[in-house]
Amino acid sequence: MKYEHVFKFMKNIVWSLILNGIFAIVLGLLILIFPDLLPILIGGFLIIFGIIALAFARRVNKYSKIDIEI
C-alpha cells in the first residue's frame, strides 16, 4: 500500500516534467519566430530547459516501475 503512493508520486513527477518541457519548448519556439517578444537568448534558454526537462522525465520514468510511454 505504501508503494502505491510512491508510484503515484513518481507518475505525477514524470507528467509534470513532460508538460513543463513541452511548454518551455513551444514558448521558446514562439519567441524565436517572433523575436520582438523577448530576446533570442531567452528563447534558446527555454528550448534547452525544455530538452533537459524531457530528458530528466525520461530518466525518472526509466528507473520507476510505472508504464508511461514517452
CHARMM internal coordinates of N, CA and C (Angstrom, degrees):
IC EDIT
DIST 1 N 1 CA 1.4478
DIST 1 CA 1 C 1.5268
ANGL 1 N 1 CA 1 C 110.47
DIST 1 C 2 N 1.3260
ANGL 1 CA 1 C 2 N 117.67
DIHE 1 N 1 CA 1 C 2 N -38.93
DIST 2 N 2 CA 1.4595
ANGL 1 C 2 N 2 CA 120.65
DIHE 1 CA 1 C 2 N 2 CA -179.93
DIST 2 CA 2 C 1.5247
ANGL 2 N 2 CA 2 C 111.01
DIHE 1 C 2 N 2 CA 2 C -67.39
DIST 2 C 3 N 1.3222
ANGL 2 CA 2 C 3 N 116.39
DIHE 2 N 2 CA 2 C 3 N -33.24
DIST 3 N 3 CA 1.4610
ANGL 2 C 3 N 3 CA 119.72
DIHE 2 CA 2 C 3 N 3 CA -179.17
DIST 3 CA 3 C 1.5266
ANGL 3 N 3 CA 3 C 111.58
DIHE 2 C 3 N 3 CA 3 C -69.13
DIST 3 C 4 N 1.3319
ANGL 3 CA 3 C 4 N 117.05
DIHE 3 N 3 CA 3 C 4 N -27.87
DIST 4 N 4 CA 1.4585
ANGL 3 C 4 N 4 CA 120.25
DIHE 3 CA 3 C 4 N 4 CA 177.96
DIST 4 CA 4 C 1.5160
ANGL 4 N 4 CA 4 C 110.99
DIHE 3 C 4 N 4 CA 4 C -60.40
DIST 4 C 5 N 1.3181
ANGL 4 CA 4 C 5 N 116.71
DIHE 4 N 4 CA 4 C 5 N -40.96
DIST 5 N 5 CA 1.4628
ANGL 4 C 5 N 5 CA 120.72
DIHE 4 CA 4 C 5 N 5 CA 179.84
DIST 5 CA 5 C 1.5220
ANGL 5 N 5 CA 5 C 110.81
DIHE 4 C 5 N 5 CA 5 C -66.58
DIST 5 C 6 N 1.3080
ANGL 5 CA 5 C 6 N 116.16
DIHE 5 N 5 CA 5 C 6 N -38.64
DIST 6 N 6 CA 1.4647
ANGL 5 C 6 N 6 CA 120.05
DIHE 5 CA 5 C 6 N 6 CA 178.53
DIST 6 CA 6 C 1.5199
ANGL 6 N 6 CA 6 C 110.04
DIHE 5 C 6 N 6 CA 6 C -65.03
DIST 6 C 7 N 1.3283
ANGL 6 CA 6 C 7 N 117.03
DIHE 6 N 6 CA 6 C 7 N -43.18
DIST 7 N 7 CA 1.4606
ANGL 6 C 7 N 7 CA 120.26
DIHE 6 CA 6 C 7 N 7 CA -179.90
DIST 7 CA 7 C 1.5237
ANGL 7 N 7 CA 7 C 111.57
DIHE 6 C 7 N 7 CA 7 C -66.37
DIST 7 C 8 N 1.3289
ANGL 7 CA 7 C 8 N 117.18
DIHE 7 N 7 CA 7 C 8 N -38.76
DIST 8 N 8 CA 1.4677
ANGL 7 C 8 N 8 CA 119.89
DIHE 7 CA 7 C 8 N 8 CA 176.87
DIST 8 CA 8 C 1.5237
ANGL 8 N 8 CA 8 C 110.39
DIHE 7 C 8 N 8 CA 8 C -64.93
DIST 8 C 9 N 1.3213
ANGL 8 CA 8 C 9 N 116.30
DIHE 8 N 8 CA 8 C 9 N -39.68
DIST 9 N 9 CA 1.4625
ANGL 8 C 9 N 9 CA 120.73
DIHE 8 CA 8 C 9 N 9 CA 178.00
DIST 9 CA 9 C 1.5232
ANGL 9 N 9 CA 9 C 110.55
DIHE 8 C 9 N 9 CA 9 C -63.25
DIST 9 C 10 N 1.3209
ANGL 9 CA 9 C 10 N 116.64
DIHE 9 N 9 CA 9 C 10 N -44.71
DIST 10 N 10 CA 1.4640
ANGL 9 C 10 N 10 CA 120.80
DIHE 9 CA 9 C 10 N 10 CA 178.53
DIST 10 CA 10 C 1.5269
ANGL 10 N 10 CA 10 C 110.48
DIHE 9 C 10 N 10 CA 10 C -62.53
DIST 10 C 11 N 1.3228
ANGL 10 CA 10 C 11 N 116.82
DIHE 10 N 10 CA 10 C 11 N -40.84
DIST 11 N 11 CA 1.4590
ANGL 10 C 11 N 11 CA 120.55
DIHE 10 CA 10 C 11 N 11 CA 179.38
DIST 11 CA 11 C 1.5283
ANGL 11 N 11 CA 11 C 110.25
DIHE 10 C 11 N 11 CA 11 C -62.50
DIST 11 C 12 N 1.3218
ANGL 11 CA 11 C 12 N 117.25
DIHE 11 N 11 CA 11 C 12 N -40.92
DIST 12 N 12 CA 1.4601
ANGL 11 C 12 N 12 CA 120.62
DIHE 11 CA 11 C 12 N 12 CA 177.82
DIST 12 CA 12 C 1.5212
ANGL 12 N 12 CA 12 C 111.62
DIHE 11 C 12 N 12 CA 12 C -65.26
DIST 12 C 13 N 1.3150
ANGL 12 CA 12 C 13 N 117.34
DIHE 12 N 12 CA 12 C 13 N -39.09
DIST 13 N 13 CA 1.4650
ANGL 12 C 13 N 13 CA 120.73
DIHE 12 CA 12 C 13 N 13 CA 177.83
DIST 13 CA 13 C 1.5228
ANGL 13 N 13 CA 13 C 110.12
DIHE 12 C 13 N 13 CA 13 C -62.58
DIST 13 C 14 N 1.3166
ANGL 13 CA 13 C 14 N 116.77
DIHE 13 N 13 CA 13 C 14 N -45.01
DIST 14 N 14 CA 1.4680
ANGL 13 C 14 N 14 CA 120.83
DIHE 13 CA 13 C 14 N 14 CA -178.64
DIST 14 CA 14 C 1.5221
ANGL 14 N 14 CA 14 C 110.46
DIHE 13 C 14 N 14 CA 14 C -61.88
DIST 14 C 15 N 1.3211
ANGL 14 CA 14 C 15 N 117.60
DIHE 14 N 14 CA 14 C 15 N -49.16
DIST 15 N 15 CA 1.4642
ANGL 14 C 15 N 15 CA 119.68
DIHE 14 CA 14 C 15 N 15 CA -178.65
DIST 15 CA 15 C 1.5164
ANGL 15 N 15 CA 15 C 111.82
DIHE 14 C 15 N 15 CA 15 C -66.04
DIST 15 C 16 N 1.3247
ANGL 15 CA 15 C 16 N 117.26
DIHE 15 N 15 CA 15 C 16 N -36.05
DIST 16 N 16 CA 1.4642
ANGL 15 C 16 N 16 CA 120.15
DIHE 15 CA 15 C 16 N 16 CA 177.28
DIST 16 CA 16 C 1.5178
ANGL 16 N 16 CA 16 C 111.12
DIHE 15 C 16 N 16 CA 16 C -63.18
DIST 16 C 17 N 1.3168
ANGL 16 CA 16 C 17 N 116.56
DIHE 16 N 16 CA 16 C 17 N -44.13
DIST 17 N 17 CA 1.4628
ANGL 16 C 17 N 17 CA 119.88
DIHE 16 CA 16 C 17 N 17 CA 178.78
DIST 17 CA 17 C 1.5241
ANGL 17 N 17 CA 17 C 111.69
DIHE 16 C 17 N 17 CA 17 C -66.34
DIST 17 C 18 N 1.3149
ANGL 17 CA 17 C 18 N 117.48
DIHE 17 N 17 CA 17 C 18 N -37.40
DIST 18 N 18 CA 1.4658
ANGL 17 C 18 N 18 CA 120.31
DIHE 17 CA 17 C 18 N 18 CA 178.23
DIST 18 CA 18 C 1.5270
ANGL 18 N 18 CA 18 C 110.35
DIHE 17 C 18 N 18 CA 18 C -63.98
DIST 18 C 19 N 1.3184
ANGL 18 CA 18 C 19 N 116.62
DIHE 18 N 18 CA 18 C 19 N -47.21
DIST 19 N 19 CA 1.4613
ANGL 18 C 19 N 19 CA 119.43
DIHE 18 CA 18 C 19 N 19 CA -179.42
DIST 19 CA 19 C 1.5230
ANGL 19 N 19 CA 19 C 111.96
DIHE 18 C 19 N 19 CA 19 C -65.63
DIST 19 C 20 N 1.3261
ANGL 19 CA 19 C 20 N 117.28
DIHE 19 N 19 CA 19 C 20 N -40.95
DIST 20 N 20 CA 1.4623
ANGL 19 C 20 N 20 CA 120.06
DIHE 19 CA 19 C 20 N 20 CA 177.09
DIST 20 CA 20 C 1.5187
ANGL 20 N 20 CA 20 C 111.10
DIHE 19 C 20 N 20 CA 20 C -63.59
DIST 20 C 21 N 1.3103
ANGL 20 CA 20 C 21 N 116.82
DIHE 20 N 20 CA 20 C 21 N -39.14
DIST 21 N 21 CA 1.4570
ANGL 20 C 21 N 21 CA 120.39
DIHE 20 CA 20 C 21 N 21 CA 179.09
DIST 21 CA 21 C 1.5162
ANGL 21 N 21 CA 21 C 112.34
DIHE 20 C 21 N 21 CA 21 C -65.70
DIST 21 C 22 N 1.3168
ANGL 21 CA 21 C 22 N 116.90
DIHE 21 N 21 CA 21 C 22 N -44.47
DIST 22 N 22 CA 1.4680
ANGL 21 C 22 N 22 CA 120.26
DIHE 21 CA 21 C 22 N 22 CA 178.55
DIST 22 CA 22 C 1.5240
ANGL 22 N 22 CA 22 C 110.36
DIHE 21 C 22 N 22 CA 22 C -64.09
DIST 22 C 23 N 1.3218
ANGL 22 CA 22 C 23 N 116.89
DIHE 22 N 22 CA 22 C 23 N -43.13
DIST 23 N 23 CA 1.4653
ANGL 22 C 23 N 23 CA 120.76
DIHE 22 CA 22 C 23 N 23 CA 179.30
DIST 23 CA 23 C 1.5225
ANGL 23 N 23 CA 23 C 111.39
DIHE 22 C 23 N 23 CA 23 C -61.76
DIST 23 C 24 N 1.3061
ANGL 23 CA 23 C 24 N 117.06
DIHE 23 N 23 CA 23 C 24 N -43.75
DIST 24 N 24 CA 1.4640
ANGL 23 C 24 N 24 CA 120.58
DIHE 23 CA 23 C 24 N 24 CA -179.22
DIST 24 CA 24 C 1.5261
ANGL 24 N 24 CA 24 C 111.44
DIHE 23 C 24 N 24 CA 24 C -65.38
DIST 24 C 25 N 1.3289
ANGL 24 CA 24 C 25 N 117.69
DIHE 24 N 24 CA 24 C 25 N -39.61
DIST 25 N 25 CA 1.4655
ANGL 24 C 25 N 25 CA 120.66
DIHE 24 CA 24 C 25 N 25 CA 179.09
DIST 25 CA 25 C 1.5287
ANGL 25 N 25 CA 25 C 110.58
DIHE 24 C 25 N 25 CA 25 C -66.60
DIST 25 C 26 N 1.3237
ANGL 25 CA 25 C 26 N 117.30
DIHE 25 N 25 CA 25 C 26 N -45.27
DIST 26 N 26 CA 1.4679
ANGL 25 C 26 N 26 CA 120.25
DIHE 25 CA 25 C 26 N 26 CA 179.61
DIST 26 CA 26 C 1.5227
ANGL 26 N 26 CA 26 C 110.52
DIHE 25 C 26 N 26 CA 26 C -63.18
DIST 26 C 27 N 1.3169
ANGL 26 CA 26 C 27 N 117.01
DIHE 26 N 26 CA 26 C 27 N -44.46
DIST 27 N 27 CA 1.4606
ANGL 26 C 27 N 27 CA 120.26
DIHE 26 CA 26 C 27 N 27 CA 178.97
DIST 27 CA 27 C 1.5200
ANGL 27 N 27 CA 27 C 110.98
DIHE 26 C 27 N 27 CA 27 C -62.85
DIST 27 C 28 N 1.3057
ANGL 27 CA 27 C 28 N 116.85
DIHE 27 N 27 CA 27 C 28 N -40.84
DIST 28 N 28 CA 1.4581
ANGL 27 C 28 N 28 CA 120.59
DIHE 27 CA 27 C 28 N 28 CA 177.56
DIST 28 CA 28 C 1.5138
ANGL 28 N 28 CA 28 C 112.46
DIHE 27 C 28 N 28 CA 28 C -63.46
DIST 28 C 29 N 1.3269
ANGL 28 CA 28 C 29 N 117.15
DIHE 28 N 28 CA 28 C 29 N -41.24
DIST 29 N 29 CA 1.4648
ANGL 28 C 29 N 29 CA 120.54
DIHE 28 CA 28 C 29 N 29 CA 178.03
DIST 29 CA 29 C 1.5268
ANGL 29 N 29 CA 29 C 111.39
DIHE 28 C 29 N 29 CA 29 C -65.80
DIST 29 C 30 N 1.3296
ANGL 29 CA 29 C 30 N 117.29
DIHE 29 N 29 CA 29 C 30 N -39.56
DIST 30 N 30 CA 1.4617
ANGL 29 C 30 N 30 CA 119.90
DIHE 29 CA 29 C 30 N 30 CA 177.60
DIST 30 CA 30 C 1.5248
ANGL 30 N 30 CA 30 C 111.66
DIHE 29 C 30 N 30 CA 30 C -63.94
DIST 30 C 31 N 1.3176
ANGL 30 CA 30 C 31 N 116.54
DIHE 30 N 30 CA 30 C 31 N -37.82
DIST 31 N 31 CA 1.4636
ANGL 30 C 31 N 31 CA 119.71
DIHE 30 CA 30 C 31 N 31 CA 178.37
DIST 31 CA 31 C 1.5219
ANGL 31 N 31 CA 31 C 110.32
DIHE 30 C 31 N 31 CA 31 C -67.85
DIST 31 C 32 N 1.3316
ANGL 31 CA 31 C 32 N 117.37
DIHE 31 N 31 CA 31 C 32 N -37.53
DIST 32 N 32 CA 1.4633
ANGL 31 C 32 N 32 CA 120.03
DIHE 31 CA 31 C 32 N 32 CA 177.64
DIST 32 CA 32 C 1.5290
ANGL 32 N 32 CA 32 C 111.58
DIHE 31 C 32 N 32 CA 32 C -68.72
DIST 32 C 33 N 1.3216
ANGL 32 CA 32 C 33 N 117.64
DIHE 32 N 32 CA 32 C 33 N -35.45
DIST 33 N 33 CA 1.4644
ANGL 32 C 33 N 33 CA 120.98
DIHE 32 CA 32 C 33 N 33 CA 179.02
DIST 33 CA 33 C 1.5256
ANGL 33 N 33 CA 33 C 110.26
DIHE 32 C 33 N 33 CA 33 C -71.11
DIST 33 C 34 N 1.3214
ANGL 33 CA 33 C 34 N 117.08
DIHE 33 N 33 CA 33 C 34 N -41.20
DIST 34 N 34 CA 1.4602
ANGL 33 C 34 N 34 CA 122.39
DIHE 33 CA 33 C 34 N 34 CA 179.99
DIST 34 CA 34 C 1.5248
ANGL 34 N 34 CA 34 C 108.95
DIHE 33 C 34 N 34 CA 34 C -114.92
DIST 34 C 35 N 1.3290
ANGL 34 CA 34 C 35 N 117.76
DIHE 34 N 34 CA 34 C 35 N 82.24
DIST 35 N 35 CA 1.4669
ANGL 34 C 35 N 35 CA 120.30
DIHE 34 CA 34 C 35 N 35 CA -173.12
DIST 35 CA 35 C 1.5243
ANGL 35 N 35 CA 35 C 114.44
DIHE 34 C 35 N 35 CA 35 C -67.06
DIST 35 C 36 N 1.3256
ANGL 35 CA 35 C 36 N 117.71
DIHE 35 N 35 CA 35 C 36 N -10.22
DIST 36 N 36 CA 1.4596
ANGL 35 C 36 N 36 CA 119.18
DIHE 35 CA 35 C 36 N 36 CA 177.63
DIST 36 CA 36 C 1.5294
ANGL 36 N 36 CA 36 C 111.84
DIHE 35 C 36 N 36 CA 36 C -72.59
DIST 36 C 37 N 1.3170
ANGL 36 CA 36 C 37 N 116.84
DIHE 36 N 36 CA 36 C 37 N -17.48
DIST 37 N 37 CA 1.4601
ANGL 36 C 37 N 37 CA 119.15
DIHE 36 CA 36 C 37 N 37 CA -178.66
DIST 37 CA 37 C 1.5286
ANGL 37 N 37 CA 37 C 111.42
DIHE 36 C 37 N 37 CA 37 C -69.82
DIST 37 C 38 N 1.2919
ANGL 37 CA 37 C 38 N 116.89
DIHE 37 N 37 CA 37 C 38 N -52.29
DIST 38 N 38 CA 1.4643
ANGL 37 C 38 N 38 CA 122.54
DIHE 37 CA 37 C 38 N 38 CA 179.27
DIST 38 CA 38 C 1.5244
ANGL 38 N 38 CA 38 C 107.77
DIHE 37 C 38 N 38 CA 38 C -150.78
DIST 38 C 39 N 1.3177
ANGL 38 CA 38 C 39 N 117.51
DIHE 38 N 38 CA 38 C 39 N 161.66
DIST 39 N 39 CA 1.4723
ANGL 38 C 39 N 39 CA 118.83
DIHE 38 CA 38 C 39 N 39 CA 178.72
DIST 39 CA 39 C 1.5323
ANGL 39 N 39 CA 39 C 112.40
DIHE 38 C 39 N 39 CA 39 C -60.68
DIST 39 C 40 N 1.3122
ANGL 39 CA 39 C 40 N 115.63
DIHE 39 N 39 CA 39 C 40 N 154.71
DIST 40 N 40 CA 1.4653
ANGL 39 C 40 N 40 CA 121.57
DIHE 39 CA 39 C 40 N 40 CA -177.24
DIST 40 CA 40 C 1.5318
ANGL 40 N 40 CA 40 C 111.42
DIHE 39 C 40 N 40 CA 40 C -63.82
DIST 40 C 41 N 1.2887
ANGL 40 CA 40 C 41 N 117.59
DIHE 40 N 40 CA 40 C 41 N -27.87
DIST 41 N 41 CA 1.4680
ANGL 40 C 41 N 41 CA 119.41
DIHE 40 CA 40 C 41 N 41 CA 178.41
DIST 41 CA 41 C 1.5243
ANGL 41 N 41 CA 41 C 111.55
DIHE 40 C 41 N 41 CA 41 C -62.08
DIST 41 C 42 N 1.3004
ANGL 41 CA 41 C 42 N 117.24
DIHE 41 N 41 CA 41 C 42 N -38.88
DIST 42 N 42 CA 1.4605
ANGL 41 C 42 N 42 CA 119.55
DIHE 41 CA 41 C 42 N 42 CA 178.69
DIST 42 CA 42 C 1.5261
ANGL 42 N 42 CA 42 C 109.71
DIHE 41 C 42 N 42 CA 42 C -66.56
DIST 42 C 43 N 1.3347
ANGL 42 CA 42 C 43 N 116.56
DIHE 42 N 42 CA 42 C 43 N -37.61
DIST 43 N 43 CA 1.4625
ANGL 42 C 43 N 43 CA 119.79
DIHE 42 CA 42 C 43 N 43 CA 176.33
DIST 43 CA 43 C 1.5114
ANGL 43 N 43 CA 43 C 111.97
DIHE 42 C 43 N 43 CA 43 C -61.15
DIST 43 C 44 N 1.3295
ANGL 43 CA 43 C 44 N 116.12
DIHE 43 N 43 CA 43 C 44 N -44.63
DIST 44 N 44 CA 1.4595
ANGL 43 C 44 N 44 CA 119.66
DIHE 43 CA 43 C 44 N 44 CA 177.99
DIST 44 CA 44 C 1.5169
ANGL 44 N 44 CA 44 C 112.04
DIHE 43 C 44 N 44 CA 44 C -63.11
DIST 44 C 45 N 1.3242
ANGL 44 CA 44 C 45 N 116.22
DIHE 44 N 44 CA 44 C 45 N -40.58
DIST 45 N 45 CA 1.4598
ANGL 44 C 45 N 45 CA 120.42
DIHE 44 CA 44 C 45 N 45 CA 178.33
DIST 45 CA 45 C 1.5206
ANGL 45 N 45 CA 45 C 110.78
DIHE 44 C 45 N 45 CA 45 C -61.44
DIST 45 C 46 N 1.3142
ANGL 45 CA 45 C 46 N 116.97
DIHE 45 N 45 CA 45 C 46 N -43.37
DIST 46 N 46 CA 1.4592
ANGL 45 C 46 N 46 CA 119.39
DIHE 45 CA 45 C 46 N 46 CA -178.92
DIST 46 CA 46 C 1.5270
ANGL 46 N 46 CA 46 C 111.95
DIHE 45 C 46 N 46 CA 46 C -66.47
DIST 46 C 47 N 1.3264
ANGL 46 CA 46 C 47 N 117.16
DIHE 46 N 46 CA 46 C 47 N -37.10
DIST 47 N 47 CA 1.4651
ANGL 46 C 47 N 47 CA 119.78
DIHE 46 CA 46 C 47 N 47 CA 177.68
DIST 47 CA 47 C 1.5241
ANGL 47 N 47 CA 47 C 110.32
DIHE 46 C 47 N 47 CA 47 C -65.17
DIST 47 C 48 N 1.3234
ANGL 47 CA 47 C 48 N 116.81
DIHE 47 N 47 CA 47 C 48 N -45.12
DIST 48 N 48 CA 1.4662
ANGL 47 C 48 N 48 CA 120.29
DIHE 47 CA 47 C 48 N 48 CA 179.10
DIST 48 CA 48 C 1.5217
ANGL 48 N 48 CA 48 C 110.71
DIHE 47 C 48 N 48 CA 48 C -63.70
DIST 48 C 49 N 1.3352
ANGL 48 CA 48 C 49 N 116.89
DIHE 48 N 48 CA 48 C 49 N -42.66
DIST 49 N 49 CA 1.4552
ANGL 48 C 49 N 49 CA 120.90
DIHE 48 CA 48 C 49 N 49 CA 178.22
DIST 49 CA 49 C 1.5277
ANGL 49 N 49 CA 49 C 110.56
DIHE 48 C 49 N 49 CA 49 C -60.14
DIST 49 C 50 N 1.3194
ANGL 49 CA 49 C 50 N 116.97
DIHE 49 N 49 CA 49 C 50 N -41.10
DIST 50 N 50 CA 1.4611
ANGL 49 C 50 N 50 CA 120.68
DIHE 49 CA 49 C 50 N 50 CA 179.22
DIST 50 CA 50 C 1.5139
ANGL 50 N 50 CA 50 C 112.74
DIHE 49 C 50 N 50 CA 50 C -64.54
DIST 50 C 51 N 1.3203
ANGL 50 CA 50 C 51 N 116.42
DIHE 50 N 50 CA 50 C 51 N -41.93
DIST 51 N 51 CA 1.4682
ANGL 50 C 51 N 51 CA 120.27
DIHE 50 CA 50 C 51 N 51 CA 179.02
DIST 51 CA 51 C 1.5262
ANGL 51 N 51 CA 51 C 110.67
DIHE 50 C 51 N 51 CA 51 C -64.69
DIST 51 C 52 N 1.3241
ANGL 51 CA 51 C 52 N 116.57
DIHE 51 N 51 CA 51 C 52 N -41.43
DIST 52 N 52 CA 1.4628
ANGL 51 C 52 N 52 CA 120.32
DIHE 51 CA 51 C 52 N 52 CA 178.61
DIST 52 CA 52 C 1.5251
ANGL 52 N 52 CA 52 C 110.73
DIHE 51 C 52 N 52 CA 52 C -64.99
DIST 52 C 53 N 1.3246
ANGL 52 CA 52 C 53 N 116.96
DIHE 52 N 52 CA 52 C 53 N -41.09
DIST 53 N 53 CA 1.4642
ANGL 52 C 53 N 53 CA 120.21
DIHE 52 CA 52 C 53 N 53 CA 179.88
DIST 53 CA 53 C 1.5278
ANGL 53 N 53 CA 53 C 110.89
DIHE 52 C 53 N 53 CA 53 C -63.89
DIST 53 C 54 N 1.3377
ANGL 53 CA 53 C 54 N 117.08
DIHE 53 N 53 CA 53 C 54 N -41.20
DIST 54 N 54 CA 1.4649
ANGL 53 C 54 N 54 CA 119.71
DIHE 53 CA 53 C 54 N 54 CA 177.97
DIST 54 CA 54 C 1.5261
ANGL 54 N 54 CA 54 C 111.69
DIHE 53 C 54 N 54 CA 54 C -66.84
DIST 54 C 55 N 1.3244
ANGL 54 CA 54 C 55 N 117.10
DIHE 54 N 54 CA 54 C 55 N -38.39
DIST 55 N 55 CA 1.4635
ANGL 54 C 55 N 55 CA 120.15
DIHE 54 CA 54 C 55 N 55 CA 177.54
DIST 55 CA 55 C 1.5264
ANGL 55 N 55 CA 55 C 110.58
DIHE 54 C 55 N 55 CA 55 C -65.28
DIST 55 C 56 N 1.3294
ANGL 55 CA 55 C 56 N 116.80
DIHE 55 N 55 CA 55 C 56 N -39.71
DIST 56 N 56 CA 1.4634
ANGL 55 C 56 N 56 CA 120.70
DIHE 55 CA 55 C 56 N 56 CA 178.20
DIST 56 CA 56 C 1.5276
ANGL 56 N 56 CA 56 C 110.55
DIHE 55 C 56 N 56 CA 56 C -65.27
DIST 56 C 57 N 1.3255
ANGL 56 CA 56 C 57 N 117.01
DIHE 56 N 56 CA 56 C 57 N -41.63
DIST 57 N 57 CA 1.4646
ANGL 56 C 57 N 57 CA 120.46
DIHE 56 CA 56 C 57 N 57 CA 178.60
DIST 57 CA 57 C 1.5203
ANGL 57 N 57 CA 57 C 110.70
DIHE 56 C 57 N 57 CA 57 C -62.77
DIST 57 C 58 N 1.3109
ANGL 57 CA 57 C 58 N 116.47
DIHE 57 N 57 CA 57 C 58 N -39.87
DIST 58 N 58 CA 1.4608
ANGL 57 C 58 N 58 CA 119.79
DIHE 57 CA 57 C 58 N 58 CA 178.80
DIST 58 CA 58 C 1.5256
ANGL 58 N 58 CA 58 C 111.00
DIHE 57 C 58 N 58 CA 58 C -64.88
DIST 58 C 59 N 1.3289
ANGL 58 CA 58 C 59 N 116.50
DIHE 58 N 58 CA 58 C 59 N -39.76
DIST 59 N 59 CA 1.4607
ANGL 58 C 59 N 59 CA 120.13
DIHE 58 CA 58 C 59 N 59 CA 179.72
DIST 59 CA 59 C 1.5235
ANGL 59 N 59 CA 59 C 111.07
DIHE 58 C 59 N 59 CA 59 C -67.48
DIST 59 C 60 N 1.3425
ANGL 59 CA 59 C 60 N 117.09
DIHE 59 N 59 CA 59 C 60 N -42.65
DIST 60 N 60 CA 1.4624
ANGL 59 C 60 N 60 CA 120.10
DIHE 59 CA 59 C 60 N 60 CA 177.81
DIST 60 CA 60 C 1.5240
ANGL 60 N 60 CA 60 C 109.60
DIHE 59 C 60 N 60 CA 60 C -62.89
DIST 60 C 61 N 1.3219
ANGL 60 CA 60 C 61 N 116.36
DIHE 60 N 60 CA 60 C 61 N -41.34
DIST 61 N 61 CA 1.4635
ANGL 60 C 61 N 61 CA 120.36
DIHE 60 CA 60 C 61 N 61 CA 179.37
DIST 61 CA 61 C 1.5254
ANGL 61 N 61 CA 61 C 111.34
DIHE 60 C 61 N 61 CA 61 C -65.64
DIST 61 C 62 N 1.3227
ANGL 61 CA 61 C 62 N 116.93
DIHE 61 N 61 CA 61 C 62 N -35.82
DIST 62 N 62 CA 1.4654
ANGL 61 C 62 N 62 CA 121.00
DIHE 61 CA 61 C 62 N 62 CA -179.29
DIST 62 CA 62 C 1.5252
ANGL 62 N 62 CA 62 C 111.33
DIHE 61 C 62 N 62 CA 62 C -63.97
DIST 62 C 63 N 1.3312
ANGL 62 CA 62 C 63 N 116.88
DIHE 62 N 62 CA 62 C 63 N -39.31
DIST 63 N 63 CA 1.4542
ANGL 62 C 63 N 63 CA 120.17
DIHE 62 CA 62 C 63 N 63 CA -176.51
DIST 63 CA 63 C 1.5213
ANGL 63 N 63 CA 63 C 113.32
DIHE 62 C 63 N 63 CA 63 C -90.83
DIST 63 C 64 N 1.3170
ANGL 63 CA 63 C 64 N 117.48
DIHE 63 N 63 CA 63 C 64 N -5.16
DIST 64 N 64 CA 1.4579
ANGL 63 C 64 N 64 CA 119.04
DIHE 63 CA 63 C 64 N 64 CA 174.75
DIST 64 CA 64 C 1.5262
ANGL 64 N 64 CA 64 C 108.09
DIHE 63 C 64 N 64 CA 64 C -93.98
DIST 64 C 65 N 1.2954
ANGL 64 CA 64 C 65 N 116.31
DIHE 64 N 64 CA 64 C 65 N 167.51
DIST 65 N 65 CA 1.4605
ANGL 64 C 65 N 65 CA 120.00
DIHE 64 CA 64 C 65 N 65 CA -178.80
DIST 65 CA 65 C 1.5204
ANGL 65 N 65 CA 65 C 110.36
DIHE 64 C 65 N 65 CA 65 C -104.00
DIST 65 C 66 N 1.3210
ANGL 65 CA 65 C 66 N 116.25
DIHE 65 N 65 CA 65 C 66 N 32.07
DIST 66 N 66 CA 1.4493
ANGL 65 C 66 N 66 CA 122.00
DIHE 65 CA 65 C 66 N 66 CA -179.68
DIST 66 CA 66 C 1.5215
ANGL 66 N 66 CA 66 C 107.82
DIHE 65 C 66 N 66 CA 66 C -102.07
DIST 66 C 67 N 1.3063
ANGL 66 CA 66 C 67 N 117.14
DIHE 66 N 66 CA 66 C 67 N 137.06
DIST 67 N 67 CA 1.4591
ANGL 66 C 67 N 67 CA 120.89
DIHE 66 CA 66 C 67 N 67 CA 179.96
DIST 67 CA 67 C 1.5229
ANGL 67 N 67 CA 67 C 110.07
DIHE 66 C 67 N 67 CA 67 C -92.77
DIST 67 C 68 N 1.3329
ANGL 67 CA 67 C 68 N 116.17
DIHE 67 N 67 CA 67 C 68 N 94.11
DIST 68 N 68 CA 1.4569
ANGL 67 C 68 N 68 CA 122.78
DIHE 67 CA 67 C 68 N 68 CA 174.22
DIST 68 CA 68 C 1.5099
ANGL 68 N 68 CA 68 C 106.28
DIHE 67 C 68 N 68 CA 68 C -125.08
DIST 68 C 69 N 1.3131
ANGL 68 CA 68 C 69 N 116.77
DIHE 68 N 68 CA 68 C 69 N 122.00
DIST 69 N 69 CA 1.4568
ANGL 68 C 69 N 69 CA 119.73
DIHE 68 CA 68 C 69 N 69 CA 179.30
DIST 69 CA 69 C 1.5148
ANGL 69 N 69 CA 69 C 109.22
DIHE 68 C 69 N 69 CA 69 C -87.07
DIST 69 C 70 N 1.3346
ANGL 69 CA 69 C 70 N 115.51
DIHE 69 N 69 CA 69 C 70 N 126.40
DIST 70 N 70 CA 1.4664
ANGL 69 C 70 N 70 CA 121.03
DIHE 69 CA 69 C 70 N 70 CA 179.08
DIST 70 CA 70 C 1.5030
ANGL 70 N 70 CA 70 C 108.00
DIHE 69 C 70 N 70 CA 70 C -108.67
END
COOR INIT
IC SEED 1 N 1 CA 1 C
IC BUILD
